[in-house]
Amino acid sequence: MNLADAFGAQVLQMAEQETQGWKMMIGGKWVESRSGKRYTTLNPAYDEPLAAVPDGNAQDIQLAVEAGKAAFPAWSRMHVDERVKHCKAFAGAVRGMAREFGMLDALDSGNAFLPMIDDAKKGASLHDFFGGLGMEMKGETIPTPGGGLDYTRPEPYGVVARIIPFNHPISFAAGKIAPGLVAGNTVILKPAEQTPLSALLMGKLIQEHFPPGVVNIVTGDGPNCGAPLTRHKDVRRIAFTGSVETGKAIMASAGIKNVSLELGGKNPLIIYPDVDIDKAAAAAVAGMNFTVSQGQSCGSNSRVFVHKKIHDQFMAAVIERVKKIRIGLPELETTQMGPVITREHYNRVMAYIESGKKEGAKLVYGGGHAPGEQLKKGYFVDATIFDGVKHGMKIEQEEIFGPVMGVLSWDDEAAMLREVNDVEFGLCANIWTNDIGTAMRMADAVEAGYVWINGHGGKRFKGAPFGGYKDSGIGREHSIGELMSYTQIKNINVAY
């Protein structure tokens, strides 16, 4: 593959060497799949093979569980301060390789290189955050009649599963293992089958900074690798980020376990006529995540409800900003927006665009393959904006998971609110107004787990619980609640 940047080729070669030919990490050792089978990942910018990785199955999951169980007693008995030292040393190592991880994710996922460097650092920072909360994993004492002592103690589950999606590979691989580890569990990480490379390279740092078996990394698809992991009787805590369909399948097959799901979104951005139009337009474009993940984000504000009084000015401002987005090969530092993840997903996004046109929405920008000779072979969807979207259209109801924004006009607040809430999702919402009473009233009324007022979906804060209502999931992340969710409560009663 002739990459447009020499650093990309160097990183790919280095990573293959460090992982001993893209092997999995189980019990602190590089291993092949027990079946000996491999599958090939593709570079979405070139539609060409990138790497061959182990095609894990139930046998590999069993080995990973056994390794996690063997490591659990010593890891869980270690004082939390000692576990945190391991986590923080690991986080420092991730930060030290942020450019390498960022480039690997650019090649593997199609996300632009520079934002992926920040992604690596964000993932590392969660070890610092959860490490700082380690001593807050406390129980409580309960008054008992007639004397005695009754108290609770949070204890880790044992081996826990962390299954992550393709849109932020190293950020999720590095960061989402943090709360389980700080709480004293051992972790089996299964990266998305489309983007396993940065997680496998991360195995080198796992090997250097954690005892063998504390973190195990297994690659493969959902049915043959993910399903055996979620069904395994010794994996009592499962955390999954991904599609609603897969989340439902996990719930149906996992059995009686602690399951958290961070799933899809069809998030509204509500704009009142009293706002600064340029700022609202900037927030709409930023919150759509065109330049972070090509709109492939559960937090994207893909439904924009703008008041009719400012509709025309708002649309002009949005289009002017979107025109300036630099779409290009993801390994280049000048690129802001790359390709979507696979040819199949490219076709899916294009089908939604055709659906929007057929149902009568007005395509005002984009809608096709991104222009440019260098981009012809890749899965590049141009940033796309529909105006005149009506409630009930397919592009208004279903999660596209691509760079497609739909704009709806309103002048009746009650009717607008009904449309905002009339979807199966309830992850995020964004309200733009300078009237504090309106803002707070609407924040109470919208059915979403995370609400911004005069902000956008690109800004989330550690300590603020993130998660959704309805089909958008179960549980909350990035807070002390997530840390405690990796523990089970034991009550102890002492009579004396």
Secondary structure, DSSP 8 states (H G I E B T S, - for coil): ---SSHHHHHHHHHHHHHTTTT-EEETTEEE--TT--EEEEEETTTTEEEEEEE---HHHHHHHHHHHHHHHHHHHHS-HHHHHHHHHHHHHHHHHTHHHHHHHHHHHH---HHHHHHHHHHHHHHHHHHHHTGGG----EE--TTS-EEEEEEEE-SEEEEE--SSSHHHHHHHTTHHHHHTT-EEEEE--TTS-HHHHHHHHHHHHHS-TTSEEE----IIIIIHHHHH-TTEEEEEEES-HHHHHHHHHHH-SSEEEEE-----EEEE-TTS-HHHHHHHHHHHTTHHHHTT--TT---EEEEEGGGHHHHHHHHHHHHHT--B--TTSTT-SB---S-HHHHHHHHHHHHHHHHTT-EEEE--SB---GGGTTS--B--EEEES--TT-HHHHS---SSEEEEEEES-HHHHHHHHH-SSEESEEEEE-S-HHHHHHHHHHS--SEEEES--TT---TTS-B--EETTEES-BSSHHHHHHTEEEEEEEE--
